[in-house]
Amino acid sequence: MCHEGLFRKTGNISRQRELREKLDTNADLSIDDQTYTAHDCASVLKTVLGELPEPLLSERMFDAYLYTLGIHILIHLLYIWYSSL
């Protein structure tokens, strides 16, 4: 699935309000019925992440993130290398 400008394009404001209200009230929600576009969902996610009291990726855990990223890259490189054998 590829969507141009997923976090850059905003989507439909009224659908985003409806989606956000459903999320805030824990209402039944299905994003499989294509009521909401990928841009609607991405815009709501971006808003929710921006309203968090603390960032998800804090400076305190920066070294742990880098370590995890390094392991991920190493596993990917090993997979590529073993696949070529």
Secondary structure, DSSP 8 states (H G I E B T S, - for coil): ---TTTTTS---HHHHHHHHHHHHTT----STTSSS-HHHHHHHHHHHHHT-SS-SS-GGGHHHHHHHHHHHHHHHHHHHHHHT-
